[in-house]
């Protein structure tokens, strides 16, 4: 697991204000050489040797971490604090007071990168989020084509390291990475980070955590929403560099296709850019022609994913256990309704959570999310979506 030191901001933009923020979103994604704006986002890590590397980078590798997501609930942007202040804050300040109050920037997050090897996506979600939820740590979780990313408040960084070390993840300091060595687990190991206590008593068992999660969702009337017309595919850009560095032909086509998608206000699109991997894109299958050729994108275009959305706008930003509770219901099968785990992936955005499942797993997933045990009643699907 790689800890990226850049301090991030998380921006919530209501969909009716999306057009107002399209320009800063495109500025964020445009190569710095072609668009004035923030320099590549290593400014929070001046000691990083990459910050002074004069060699050109592909446009998708200009940022340690960026996620731009458009969902049926919101537009959400995770980027460096510098980009948030330079690109998005001026637009927010230009809005009328009523609109301004609907946009939020939450600062001081950091992101951990977990390579997507070994367990399937759903099992990784559960394996990674369980120790953090049990420690009472609020997280945002993003499954991409290559890796998983966990965004946590900067103040909780030490707790995250400690909680994962206690579960057998070892921090390889020379590589700034965690590796899962659960077969060498040492429960008495301690972290070198200071560990502040959680603000509220965490659950003592997974069952208690799941009960708390679904009781909270039911109390706040958070219902799983499904639009069967939104059919997604998980793709990625290809590694394609020109001989002199910078972007090659596929990179340019990928960049142009993404701009076309964003200008046309997609119903669902999530783009993740990092400085260690090619771009990862979760998008509607109908948008693939915007890239000119399917060969521009890695990944199967036939493995359709259906998003199940949880509108979390009425929950506090620091709410904990949502990702783990949902994954436990689908992957852990703790509801007693599932004979086999539902294959799933997860996308956290600023004010929503989205579970992606295969189209043939949808009914089984909804049944598990509706199911009530431990005193939590039925969890119906929001009308007028699938029931």
URBEL-V996906 format. One record per residue. N is the residue number from 0. PHI is phi as a letter, one per 30 degrees, with the letter a starting at -180 (NA if undefined). PSI is psi in whole degrees, 0 to 359 (999 if undefined). NEAR is the number of other ideal C-beta (glycine too) atoms within 10 Angstrom. Layout:
n=[N	N]
phi=[PHI	PHI]
psi=[PSI	PSI]
near=[NEAR	NEAR]
//
This chain:
n=[0	1	2	3	4	5	6	7	8	9	10	11	12	13	14	15	16	17	18	19	20	21	22	23	24	25	26	27	28	29	30	31	32	33	34	35	36	37	38	39	40	41	42	43	44	45	46	47	48	49	50	51	52	53	54	55	56	57	58	59	60	61	62	63	64	65	66	67	68	69	70	71	72	73	74	75	76	77	78	79	80	81	82	83	84	85	86	87	88	89	90	91	92	93	94	95	96	97	98	99	100	101	102	103	104	105	106	107	108	109	110	111	112	113	114	115	116	117	118	119	120	121	122	123	124	125	126	127	128	129	130	131	132	133	134	135	136	137	138	139	140	141	142	143	144	145	146	147	148	149	150	151	152	153	154	155	156	157	158	159	160	161	162	163	164	165	166	167	168	169	170	171	172	173	174	175	176	177	178	179	180	181	182	183	184	185	186	187	188	189	190	191	192	193	194	195	196	197	198	199	200	201	202	203	204	205	206	207	208	209	210	211	212	213	214	215	216	217	218	219	220	221	222	223	224	225	226	227	228	229	230	231	232	233	234	235	236	237	238	239	240	241	242	243	244	245	246	247	248	249	250	251	252	253	254	255	256	257	258	259	260	261	262	263	264	265	266	267	268	269	270	271	272	273	274	275	276	277	278	279	280	281	282	283	284	285	286	287	288	289	290	291	292	293	294	295	296	297	298	299	300	301	302	303	304	305	306	307	308	309	310	311	312	313	314	315	316	317	318	319	320	321	322	323	324	325	326	327	328	329	330	331	332	333	334	335	336	337	338	339	340	341	342	343	344	345	346	347	348	349	350	351	352	353	354	355	356	357	358	359	360	361	362	363	364	365	366	367	368	369	370	371	372	373	374	375	376	377	378	379	380	381	382	383	384	385	386]
phi=[NA	c	c	c	d	e	d	c	c	c	c	c	b	e	d	d	c	e	d	d	c	d	d	d	d	d	d	d	c	d	e	e	d	c	b	d	l	d	d	e	d	c	d	d	b	d	d	d	d	d	d	c	d	d	d	d	c	d	e	d	c	d	b	e	a	b	b	c	b	c	b	d	c	a	c	b	b	c	a	d	e	d	d	d	d	d	c	c	d	d	d	d	d	d	d	d	e	d	d	e	d	c	c	b	b	c	c	i	c	b	b	c	c	b	d	d	c	i	d	d	e	d	d	d	e	d	d	d	d	e	d	d	d	d	d	i	c	d	b	b	b	b	d	b	d	c	b	c	b	c	c	b	e	e	d	c	e	d	d	d	e	d	d	d	d	d	c	j	d	c	d	d	d	d	c	h	b	c	b	d	b	d	d	c	d	b	d	c	d	b	c	d	c	d	b	d	d	d	d	b	e	d	d	c	b	d	d	d	d	d	d	e	d	d	d	d	d	d	d	c	h	d	c	d	c	b	c	d	d	c	c	c	b	c	b	a	d	c	d	a	c	d	e	d	j	i	d	c	d	d	d	d	d	d	d	d	d	d	d	d	d	d	d	d	h	d	d	a	a	b	c	b	c	b	c	c	b	d	d	c	b	c	b	d	d	d	d	e	e	d	c	i	a	d	d	d	c	d	j	d	c	c	d	d	c	c	d	c	c	c	d	c	d	c	c	d	e	d	e	c	i	d	d	d	d	d	d	d	d	c	c	d	i	d	d	i	c	c	d	b	d	d	d	b	b	b	b	c	b	e	b	a	b	b	c	c	b	d	d	d	c	d	d	d	d	d	d	d	d	d	e	b	b	h	i	c	d	e	b	d	d	d	d	c	d	e	c]
psi=[123	131	116	125	345	131	129	155	149	121	127	125	117	147	327	351	7	314	330	334	6	318	310	329	314	322	321	324	341	145	137	330	339	355	126	151	198	146	167	141	52	13	341	5	67	339	354	127	334	336	334	8	115	351	139	148	154	151	327	352	18	347	137	322	130	135	127	120	135	121	174	349	322	172	132	136	129	121	177	154	322	315	321	317	321	326	318	325	318	324	318	317	336	350	160	159	321	316	321	323	344	349	140	145	118	122	174	58	155	162	138	135	131	119	138	65	158	258	155	171	315	319	324	319	312	317	321	324	336	307	330	320	319	336	1	31	127	132	162	134	131	117	127	183	320	323	173	148	135	115	131	154	140	321	343	5	314	321	321	312	313	313	320	326	321	337	13	1	132	129	112	96	328	337	5	47	147	142	146	112	54	334	350	27	136	101	345	1	150	156	154	356	149	142	101	149	151	152	331	153	124	163	157	343	160	321	318	320	314	320	315	315	309	334	319	314	318	320	324	8	40	111	143	126	135	128	106	348	346	108	118	157	145	119	178	156	158	148	116	96	142	157	327	9	175	199	143	192	314	322	317	319	321	314	312	318	320	320	318	316	314	322	327	13	79	155	331	125	135	121	128	125	136	170	9	346	158	164	143	132	125	115	165	138	328	344	352	321	341	342	1	322	140	339	344	332	132	153	155	134	2	346	92	134	139	126	135	114	137	117	108	19	337	359	149	149	330	10	139	159	359	307	312	318	316	316	322	322	324	320	318	339	29	349	347	4	344	125	325	150	146	127	127	161	173	143	114	133	182	321	23	163	137	126	128	127	157	150	331	354	358	310	321	320	316	322	320	319	332	331	147	123	172	32	359	125	185	150	79	161	141	133	148	22	187	143	999]
near=[24	18	17	23	15	23	19	29	22	23	28	20	26	17	14	9	18	16	10	16	21	17	11	23	24	16	17	25	22	16	18	15	11	8	11	8	13	19	12	17	26	21	17	17	15	8	8	16	8	13	14	9	11	5	8	16	18	25	23	27	22	23	24	26	23	23	27	22	24	24	24	17	22	22	24	22	27	26	27	24	18	17	26	24	14	16	22	22	16	10	18	21	8	10	15	7	6	7	14	14	10	13	20	16	17	16	14	12	22	21	22	25	24	22	16	17	10	9	14	13	18	22	16	24	26	22	22	28	26	21	20	26	28	22	21	20	23	20	22	25	25	24	27	25	20	18	21	22	23	24	20	20	19	13	11	24	18	15	23	27	20	22	22	24	21	18	18	19	24	18	18	12	9	5	10	14	17	23	14	20	11	10	6	8	14	11	8	5	11	10	16	10	15	9	15	10	10	15	10	8	8	18	20	9	9	18	14	14	23	25	20	18	23	28	16	17	23	16	11	14	9	22	19	23	20	22	16	10	9	18	15	25	20	22	23	20	27	17	14	17	15	13	6	7	12	17	21	16	11	21	24	17	21	28	22	14	22	26	16	15	20	20	13	11	13	21	18	22	21	25	23	26	27	24	20	13	20	21	27	25	28	26	24	18	16	13	20	19	11	20	23	13	11	11	10	22	24	18	15	10	12	7	12	15	24	22	24	24	24	20	20	21	13	11	18	8	14	13	14	26	28	25	25	27	26	28	29	25	26	27	24	20	15	20	21	9	13	18	7	9	18	22	18	26	26	24	25	25	26	26	20	22	24	25	28	24	23	15	13	10	19	19	11	18	24	23	15	26	22	19	18	14	15	13	8	19	12	8	20	13	17	16	9	8	16	16	10]
//
